[in-house]
Amino acid sequence: MIDFPALLRCILFALPALVAAGGAARGDSLGSFLPMAIPGFGVAPGVSARSRLHSGDFPVPLAPLASAGLEVFPRLAVDAGLDTAPGAGQGITAMGMVRPEVRLADPELGLAGFANAELDRYARDPAANANRVTAALGLALPFGPDRITLGAAHVSTAQTALGLAANGGAAPLDVTTDAGRIGLRLGFGAFDATARVWFGRDRVAAGGVGPAGFGSRAITRGQVALETADGAPLRELLLLRAGTTRYAGALPGSGFADSSSLAVLAGGVTGARALWRLRVVGGAERIRYAEGGPASGIAVVGDLALQWTPDPLIAVDLDLSRRAGADGGFGVPGSILTTERLGLAESYARDLLFTVDVAARQGRVSGHAATEADVTAGALWRLSRAVSFRPSASFALRHDLPGSAPHEARLMLSLVWTP
């Protein structure tokens, strides 16, 4: 029987300790906006130095509510720095960010919630200013020895995703997302079965930089996974996925069209406590597009993840993925989106953590092969339990990515207060 209160509390705070502060949001997935603790929206982070912070460093819940069983954790981050190219053709500018946040948890109910706001301001490029508001709530319910997860989220943000600014606009587009998740996990002795359904609606406001190609997009996805039970060094996986995408207000010739997809994947994953962790999944996905959309066809898809954690304070992880256009994000329906990421984390002491991330993405935008690669290095220095100092530096290279400069560097200093 899973200890849900302990699991919820562990996951809620065992999050990547450093998030590179940046300007206008790029092609982030919904899961990247939310703590992994929100049931239904992700899985616990990999075994890494960033997920092994000492429990004594966890924030302390507000006392008046904690006594009633509800744990509330406020947080405030203030960032300042320089951005050499916040928009295509723009020069270097100072920028600042303010990020108030609150998390809540009820360990007995298996409830987790999250809400935050991000206010980005650029001194010399007001067009790049962006606001983001995020709210999510999730519930993990025991179902005998198994569990049911329910989640709902709302995100209002500004995006310059890979291909989203395909009409050449330098400013981010306003994007609003509402999403829900339902999951059921059942154990059958020799294997575990997981069924998930997730759905969402994205609405895009052009914001004066040209049409995005559509007004809104509704996505429904379902997945059934069979996984051999714990015990073997390598657990075998079988995944069946299906989904539909519906566009409202799509412009003729924009390349956006309704679609349906069906995928079959198989692979394996090692145990969560292994020194070396491996996940290999591959298969094929069949996508059918409506008239006016990209050509229908079958694509090879899959992902490879490798993690090495020689001790509790050092971690190296590599992630490679290949996705068909149905899940490729804004701007690239019908094409393949590939991503590669290498991350390193090392903590020389409980109060000092260093991280390096190298990531690259490739897809087709407006008929051209577009690429984006970035390197981010940072540190987290705990001045006290409540205050941490987080410097970071990043550099991005882009090719044929409309609305973005070919080179961009950022230097950021962040101060985070967690009372």
N, C-alpha and C positions, 0 to 999 in steps of 0.2 A: 504494500500500500504506500503510495507516494505521500510524503509529508508536505502537503500543499502550503501550509503557513511558512515552513522553513524554506521551501523552494521559492515561493513568491518573494520573500524578503531577500534571499540570496541574489536572485536574478535582478530584482529592482535596483540594486546598487552595484552589482558586478557588471558594470558597463564600461565600454572603452573610456579611459580616464582623460583622453585628449581628443578633442574634435577640432580640426583645423578651422580657425576663424577665417571667413572669406567674405566676399562681396555678394553680389546678386547670386541667388541660388542657381545651380546648374541642374543637370538631369537627374536629380535625386529621386529615389523611389520613396513611396510612402513610408516604408519601414525605416528608412534612414532618418525620418523626422521624429520618430517615436522611440522611447526607451523599450528595450527588448522585453521588459517586464509586462507590457500590456498584452494580456492573453489574446491569442489569435493573430497577432501582427508580427510574429517572428519567433525565433528560437533563441535559447541562451547563447551568448557569445562563445567563441571557441576558447579552448584552454590557452590562455595567454597571460602575460604579466599584467595586462590591463584588466583582466577578469579575476585576478587574485589579490586585489587590494585587501589589506588586513581589516577584519571586521571592526576593529577599534577606530578605524578612520571613517566609518560610515556616518552620515549625518544623523543627528538626534532629532526625533520627531517633536513637534510642539507639544509641550506637556499637557495643556488643558484638554486637547482632543485625544491624545494617546491614552489617557486614563479611561476613555470611553471605548477603546478598541480601534479607533480610527487614527492612523498615523499620517501626519501631514508634514511635508518637507519642502519649505520654500528655498529658493536659490536666486541669486542675482549675479549676472556677469556683465562686465563693462569692457569693451574692446576698443582699441585705437591702433592706427597703423597707416601704412602707405600702400597704394595700389597703382601700379604703373600703367594699367590699361583697363579701366572698368568697363569700357565699351569700345567697339571698333573705332579707331581714329581719335580716341580721347587720350589726353596726356596724363602724367602722373598726378595723383591727388591724394590728399589726406582723407581718411574715412574713420567713422566711428560706429559702434554697435552697442545697443543696450538690450539685454535679454533677461527679463524677469521670467521666473518659472516656478511651478509648484507641482509636486507629486504627492499622491495620496495612496494609501494601502490599508486594507483591512485583512490581515493575515487569516483571521478565522473564516471570513467569507470567501477568500481567494480573489478579492477585488483589488484592482490597480487602476489608477487614473493619472492623467498627465495633462497639463496645460501650460503653454508658454507663448510669449510674443517676442519677435525679433524686429528691431528697428534699425535699418542700415541707412547711413547717411554719408554722402560723398561731397566734399567741399567744392570741387570744381566740376562735378558732373552730376547735376541734379537728376538727369534722366535715368541714372543708374540707381537712384534711391529705391529701396524696397522695404516692404513690411511683410511679416509672416505671422499668422496666428494659427496655433495648433491646439487641438483638444482631442483627447481620446479616453475611452473607458473600456475596461475589459474584465471578464469574470471567468475564473477557472473553477468548475464545479466537479466534485468527485462523483463518479458514476460506478458505484461498487469499487472494484480495484482499478477502474479506469477513470477517464475524465472527459468532460465536455468543456469547450472554450467558446466564449462569446465576446465579440469586440466590436466597437464602433468608433469612428474617428472623423474629424473634420479638419482640413488644412486649407488655409487661404494664404497663398504665397506668390512670389514672383519667380518665373522660370526663364532661364536661357538654356534650356536643355539641348542636347545634341540634336540639331535640326528643328527645334521649336521656333527659333527666330529665322526661319528659312526664307523670309522675304527681305532679309537684309537689315532688319531693324537692330539697332545696337542696344536699345533699352529692353529690360525684361518684360515679359508678358504676365499679366495677372491671371493666375490659375487657382481655381477653387476645387477641392476634392472632398467628396463625402464617401465613406467606405464602411463596409461591415464585414465581419468574419464569423463563421460558424465552424466548429471543429469537433470531431468525436474520435476518441482513441479507445480501441478495444484490444484486450489481450486474449489470444487463443492458444496459449501454451507454447507451441513450437514457433509461432510468429505473432507479430503485432499488426493490427490493421488500423489505418488512420484515414478518415474521410474529412475533407475540408471543402467548404464553399466560400468564396469571397466575391464581393461585388462592389462596384464603385461607380461614381459619376464625376467626370472632370468637366469643368466649364472654363473656357478661355475668353478673356477680354483682351482685345488687341492693344489697348492702351496707347493708340496713336502711332504704332510702328508698323501698321499693315496687318491684313487678316492672317490668322493662324491656319486657315484652311478649313476650319470648322468652328461651330459654336460650342458644342458639348459632345462628350463621348461617354457612353455607358459600357461597362465591362462586367461580364460575369464569367467566373472561372470555377471549375470543380476539379478535385483531385482525389484519387484513391491510391493509397500506398500500402504495400505489403512488405514487411521487414522481418527477417528472422529474429528470434528473441535473443536477449543478452546471453553471453556465455562463450560464443565463438569469437576468435580474434577479429574476424571480418564478418559483419552482418550483411546479408544479401538484401537488395532492394528491388522492387518492381513498382513502377509508377505509371498510372493511367491519368491523363489530363485532358480536359475538354473545356472549351470556352467560346464565347461570342463577344464581338465588339460592334457597337452600333454608334454611328455618328449622326448628329443633328446639325443642320446648317452647313454641311460640307460643300465647298465650292467646286464647280465643274473643273476637271483637270487638275485638281489639287493633289490627287493621289490618295485621298482619304476615302475609304468605302467600307461598308459593313463587311464583316468577315466572321467565319467560324473556324475552329481549329480542333484537332484531335492529335494527341501525342502519346507515344509509348516509349518508356525509358526503363533501363535496368542498370544495376551497378552494385556497389558495396560501400560500406563505411565501417571504420574501426571503432573500438570502444572509446568512450568519452575520457577515460583516465589514462589512455596510452601515452607513452612518451612521444611516439610518432602517431599523428592522426591523419587518416587518408579518407577522402570521399571521391569516388569515381562514379559518375552517372552519365549514360549516353543513350541515344535513341533517335527516333525520327518523328517529325511533326508535319501533319498534312493541314494546309491552310487553304480555304476557299474564300475568294473575294467576290463581292458583288460587282455589277457592271460599273465601269469607270475607275475601278481600283487596280492595284498591281496584279500581275499574273499569278494565278493560283499554282500551287505546287507542293512538293515535299522537300523539307529541309532537314539536314542532320543537325541535331542540337545536343547539348550536354554541358557538364561542368566537371572540373577537377579542382579539388582543394587539398592542400597538404600543409600540416602544421607540425612544428617541432618545438617542444618545450622541455629543454634539458633540466631546468629547475623552476621553482615557483616564480622567479622574477625575470626570466628570459623567455622570449617567444619569437618564432619566425613563422609566418604563414604566407602561403601562395595560393591565389585563387584565379582560375581561368574558366571562362564561360563562353558559350556560343548559343545565342537565342534567335529564334525566328522573329520576323517582323511583328507578329501579333503581340509579342511581349517586349518589343524593342524600345518602347517609349514613344513620346511625341516625335513626329516628324520622320519616322523611318519605317512605316508599314510596308510590308512586302520585301524587306531586305533583311540581311543578317546583321545582328549587332554582336560584336565580340568584345569582351573586356578581359583585361589582365591586371592583377594587383599583387604586389609584394609588400608585406608589412613586417616591420621589426619593432620589437618593444623590449626594453631592458630597464630594470629598476635597480640602481646601485644601493639604494636604501629605501626604507619604507616611505620616506617623504620626498623622493626624487625619481621621476620616471622619464625616460627618453623614448621617443618613437620616430620612425621613418616610414613613410608610405610612398610607393611608386605605383601609379595607376595609368592605364591607357584604355581608350575606347575607340572602336572603329565602326562606322556605319555609312549608309548612303543618305545624302541630304540633297534634295533638289536635283537628283540625277548624278551627283558627284560623290566620290568616295571621300568622306570626311573622317578626320582623326583628331584625337585630343589626348595628350599625355601630360601628366603633372607629377611633380615630386614635392612632398611636404615633410618637413622635419620640425619637431617641436619637443617641448619638455613640460613637465608638470612638477612644480615645486610647492610642497605644502608648507606654508609659513606657520600654520596652526591647524587644528582640526577644522575650523570654520573658514579659513582664508587660504586660497591657493593662487599662485602666480603661474601663468601659462604663456610663454613666448612661442611663436611659430613663424616659419618662413616657407613659402611655396613658390614654385615656378611652373608655368604651364606653356606647352607648345601646341599649336593648333594648325590644321591644314584644311582649307576649303570648308571651314565652319562658318556659315553666314552669321553676321551679327556679333562676332567675337574677334578680338585682336589676335594676330598670329603668335605674339609673345606676351606673357603677363606674369608679373612677379608681385608678391605680397609679403609684407612684413607686419606682423601683428603682435601686440602685447595685450594679454587678457588678465583681468583680476576677477576672481570668482569668490563670492561670499555665500556661505551656507550656514545660517545661524543654527 
